[in-house]
């Protein structure tokens, strides 16, 4: 039955519809600075969760490629990294818009989390450049897999670990409280967690579409040759 095959897509679509509609209608706490902009919590933060999930999936397949040298692992590692990068860009874009309405600027150059996000995307941009610079397919796949294994903890360090110990305008840094600490009287979690689930599912849904396209493209090229 088709529902058994596509249940996770229906679930993701339901979560997103709920987050996009109720997220605009639900009451939010009247907090200083953020006010109504806190609703961006349902977009900006889940996009970073989606990026992390896809990068995790990517590095897993890079490890599997080094173990077995199966081309499919390389394809999945590359494709999931591409979609993760896309969500990282959207995360920065939504964060910049949020920063404009809360901090008065699209980019605070001294904020470690903003700079860490930019560095993380540059790390993965270098991953794509590396892939395009090597012509031999086997060598390219192996080099990319090794790079990906080192890139993953590096981006995690600059976007999540280091900002927790540095002064930042973001919540949960060395001198600020987390969302949990000042939103306990709100019902934001009722929207936030479904939003995270919905965006993550959407990210993997996009991945499956691009992955299938890549397989069809390779099959077509092989038939032509």
C-alpha positions in Angstrom: 0.0 0.0 0.0 1.3 3.4 -1.0 0.8 4.8 2.5 3.3 2.3 4.0 5.9 3.5 1.4 5.4 7.2 1.8 4.3 7.5 5.4 7.4 9.4 6.5 6.8 12.0 3.7 3.2 12.4 4.8 4.4 12.8 8.4 7.0 15.4 7.4 4.5 17.3 5.3 2.1 17.3 8.3 4.7 18.6 10.7 5.7 21.4 8.3 2.1 22.4 7.7 1.5 22.5 11.4 4.7 24.5 12.1 4.1 27.0 9.3 0.4 27.7 10.2 0.3 27.3 14.0 3.7 28.8 14.2 2.3 32.1 12.9 -0.8 31.9 15.1 0.4 30.6 18.5 1.0 33.1 21.3 4.7 33.9 21.9 6.3 35.4 25.0 6.7 39.2 25.1 10.5 39.2 25.5 12.8 42.1 25.2 14.5 42.5 21.8 13.1 39.4 20.2 9.3 40.0 20.6 7.5 38.5 17.5 10.7 37.7 15.8 11.0 34.7 18.1 8.8 32.9 15.5 11.9 32.6 13.3 12.9 29.9 15.8 10.6 27.5 13.8 12.7 28.1 10.6 16.2 29.2 11.4 17.1 26.6 14.1 15.5 23.6 12.4 17.5 24.3 9.2 20.7 23.9 11.2 19.4 20.7 12.7 18.7 19.5 9.2 22.2 20.5 8.1 23.7 18.6 11.0 21.6 15.5 10.2 22.6 15.5 6.5 26.3 16.1 7.2 26.1 13.2 9.7 24.6 11.0 7.0 27.3 12.2 4.6 30.2 11.3 6.8 28.7 7.9 7.5 28.7 7.1 3.8 32.3 8.4 3.5 33.4 6.0 6.2 31.5 3.2 4.4 33.2 4.1 1.1 36.7 3.8 2.7 35.7 0.4 4.1 34.2 -1.1 1.0 34.9 1.3 -2.0 31.3 1.0 -3.3 30.5 3.9 -5.6 27.0 4.2 -4.2 28.4 5.3 -0.9 30.3 8.1 -2.6 27.2 9.2 -4.4 25.2 9.3 -1.2 28.0 11.1 0.7 28.3 13.8 -2.0 24.5 14.3 -2.4 23.7 14.5 1.3 26.6 17.0 1.7 25.2 19.1 -1.1 21.7 19.2 0.5 23.2 19.8 3.9 25.1 22.7 2.5 21.9 24.1 1.0 20.2 24.0 4.4 23.2 25.7 5.9 22.9 28.6 3.5 19.3 28.9 4.3 20.1 28.8 8.0 22.5 31.7 7.6 20.0 33.6 5.4 17.2 33.3 8.0 19.6 34.0 10.8 20.8 37.2 9.1 17.2 38.4 8.7 16.5 37.6 12.3 19.7 39.5 13.3 18.6 42.6 11.4 15.4 42.9 13.4 16.9 42.0 16.8 20.5 43.3 16.7 20.1 46.0 14.0 22.5 44.4 11.6 22.5 41.5 9.2 25.9 40.4 10.4 27.7 40.9 13.7 31.4 40.4 12.8 32.4 39.6 16.4 29.8 36.9 17.0 31.5 33.5 17.1 28.4 31.5 16.1 27.9 33.6 12.9 31.5 33.4 12.0 31.6 29.7 12.8 28.6 29.1 10.5 30.4 30.9 7.7 33.6 28.9 8.3 31.6 25.6 8.3 30.1 26.4 4.9 33.6 27.3 3.6 34.9 23.9 4.9 32.2 22.1 2.9 32.7 24.4 -0.1 36.3 23.2 -0.1 34.9 19.7 -0.2 33.1 20.4 -3.4 36.1 22.2 -4.9 38.2 19.1 -4.1 35.8 16.8 -5.8 35.8 19.0 -8.9 39.6 19.3 -9.0 40.3 15.5 -9.2 39.5 13.8 -12.5 40.2 10.2 -11.6 36.9 8.9 -10.1 38.4 6.4 -7.6 41.0 8.9 -6.4 38.4 11.6 -6.1 36.1 9.5 -4.1 38.8 8.4 -1.7 40.2 11.9 -1.2 36.7 13.3 -0.7 35.8 10.6 1.8 39.0 11.3 3.9 38.4 15.1 3.7 34.7 14.6 4.7 35.7 12.6 7.8 37.9 15.5 9.0 35.4 18.2 7.8 32.5 16.9 9.9 34.1 17.4 13.4 35.6 20.7 12.3 32.3 22.2 11.3 30.7 20.8 14.5 33.4 22.5 16.6 33.1 25.9 15.0 29.3 26.0 14.9 28.3 24.2 18.2 31.2 23.5 20.6 33.4 26.6 20.5 30.5 29.2 20.6 29.3 27.7 23.9 32.6 28.9 25.6 32.8 32.3 23.8 31.0 35.6 24.3 28.1 35.7 21.8 24.7 37.3 21.2 23.2 33.9 20.5 21.5 32.0 23.3 23.4 29.2 25.1 26.8 30.8 24.7 29.2 31.6 27.6 27.4 34.7 28.8 23.8 34.1 27.6 21.0 31.8 28.7 19.4 29.2 26.5 15.9 29.3 25.0 14.8 26.8 27.5 15.7 29.1 30.4 13.7 32.1 29.3 10.8 30.5 27.4 9.5 28.1 30.0 6.3 30.0 30.2 5.6 29.7 26.5 4.3 27.0 24.3 7.0 27.4 21.7 8.2 23.8 22.1 4.8 22.6 20.9 5.7 24.1 17.5 9.5 23.9 17.6 10.0 20.2 17.9 7.5 19.3 15.1 9.2 22.0 13.0 12.6 20.3 13.6 11.1 17.0 12.6 9.4 18.4 9.6 12.5 20.2 8.2 14.7 17.2 8.8 12.3 15.0 6.9 12.1 17.5 4.1 15.9 17.6 3.9 16.1 13.8 3.5 13.1 13.9 1.1 15.0 16.4 -1.1 18.1 14.1 -0.8 16.2 11.1 -2.0 15.0 13.0 -5.1 18.5 14.3 -6.0 20.0 10.9 -5.2 17.6 9.1 -7.6 18.3 11.8 -10.2 22.1 11.1 -9.9 21.5 7.4 -10.3 19.4 8.0 -13.5 22.1 10.3 -14.8 24.8 7.8 -14.3 22.7 5.0 -15.9 22.1 7.2 -18.9 25.7 8.1 -19.3 26.7 4.4 -19.1 24.2 3.4 -21.7 25.5 6.1 -24.1 29.0 4.8 -23.6 
